[in-house]
Amino acid sequence: MKNKRYNLADSTIGPPDYKVMENFLKARKYLNQSVYTKNFEKKFSKFLGSKYSTFVNSGSSANLLMAQVLLEGNFLKNKTVVLPSVSWSTTVSPFVQLGYKIILCDCDKFNLGLCINSLERICKKYKPGLVLVVNVLGHSNNFQKLKSLKRKYNFQLLEDNCESLGSKTNKGRLGTIGLASSHSFYYGHHISTIEGGMISTNDKKFYNLSLSIRSHGWARDVQKKFRLNLEKKFKIDEFKSLFTFYYSGFNVRSTDLNASLGIEQLKKIRKISLIRQMNYNRYKKNLSTFWCQKSDLKILSSFGYATFVKNRLDVFKYLRKKKIQSRPLICGNMAQQPFIKNKFKNKINLNNAKFVDKYGIYLPNHANLSKGDIDYISEQFLKIAKPIFFS
Ligand SMILES: Cc1ncc(COP(=O)(O)O)c(C=O)c1O
């Protein structure tokens, strides 16, 4: 094991995928978004258990597109959004860019999703129109309690599921609970289309708006009935049809080449999730004296093994010497990130997120790690790391 490197992430794209792309390129003249994209979207919806999916060029674009669809479709009672403090830059930044009033919420001490008590206090005071959750590193939020708060305070719910593709509760997969969800197919994620992302929803209007806003705001890609209604409403004739823009759109499309890769990658997702779950359980057993992330799941499609250590920099440096990568727990507390810190005053108590920011670390988990690899990483980690727990 001496010369082996233990990276946080590894490629899921191998020789069968190259063959698929090669065959695609030989067979097709038109390489842009077309039938392969439709096919990938259909297969992805079937896997996830949702009605509709929209393929885009990244998970970040999926978040941006969801944020714009909500505005253009008048889905919200107001533009106040609650976002997780333990999340990713592009979980938060689309809402900043589109002029939402953002409130960062503290994280839960067990699953690292939203802290329900903190969220309820925010709902009482600020009456948000939207709550977005991140399912952190494969783990679920407390959706039972979230749903009851949603009923009580009447907000829309979105899921950023970019780190949790494949995780499943007794009721279905993560990413099927809110009005819509985002997914990432970036390098090292559960599956990859090189760059890529997806929005999934059961809502027909949300779906059609996402198809339109993905491509300039035109109606070329929306369902036929939806397009005819728009043309009737705005009195658009055949001549102008292709060049009329109904919504303020982006271009966040991907291509059929990426979709052909996605179709092939999707065949492996179940197996990848199970290996990631096995790795997680092995870490949990090996590192039983340390804090461990918990949520109620039937399948835990783990993304990384999160824990807390008192001496983080020492652990990081020691592991690096042993060729083992480690990193902050996602990216700590978003409220401390420079792009937020000096611009917004977040009046909410973020004590748990501050703890995550100070002590959080995560270890490699991907489908190319063996039991022996997990044992080796655990053994090295135990040699240096000092545990610490939420108070
Ligand atoms: C929670 C979360 N949301 C969004 C993203 C962005 O996804 P992408 O890299 O595909 O833009 C990431 C990236 O890892 C993420 O962890």
The ligand as a Tripos MOL2 file, in Angstrom:
@<TRIPOS>MOLECULE
LIG
   16    16     1     0     0
SMALL
NO_CHARGES

@<TRIPOS>ATOM
      1 C1        -24.3900   20.4760   -2.2710 C.3       1 LIG1
      2 C2        -23.8390   20.8090   -3.6210 C.ar      1 LIG1
      3 N1        -24.5780   21.5500   -4.4620 N.ar      1 LIG1
      4 C3        -24.1390   21.8900   -5.6800 C.ar      1 LIG1
      5 C4        -22.9190   21.4550   -6.1480 C.ar      1 LIG1
      6 C5        -22.4520   21.8890   -7.5020 C.3       1 LIG1
      7 O1        -22.4160   20.8540   -8.4450 O.3       1 LIG1
      8 P1        -21.5310   21.0410   -9.7960 P.3       1 LIG1
      9 O2        -20.1070   20.8550   -9.3880 O.co2     1 LIG1
     10 O3        -22.0200   19.9610  -10.7180 O.co2     1 LIG1
     11 O4        -21.7960   22.3910  -10.3110 O.co2     1 LIG1
     12 C6        -22.1040   20.6790   -5.3120 C.ar      1 LIG1
     13 C7        -20.7800   20.2200   -5.7820 C.2       1 LIG1
     14 O5        -20.1730   19.3120   -5.2910 O.2       1 LIG1
     15 C8        -22.5650   20.3470   -4.0170 C.ar      1 LIG1
     16 O6        -21.8210   19.6260   -3.1520 O.3       1 LIG1
@<TRIPOS>BOND
     1     1     2 1
     2     2     3 ar
     3     2    15 ar
     4     3     4 ar
     5     4     5 ar
     6     5     6 1
     7     5    12 ar
     8     6     7 1
     9     7     8 1
    10     8     9 2
    11     8    10 1
    12     8    11 1
    13    12    13 1
    14    12    15 ar
    15    13    14 2
    16    15    16 1
@<TRIPOS>SUBSTRUCTURE
     1 LIG1         1 GROUP 0 **** ****
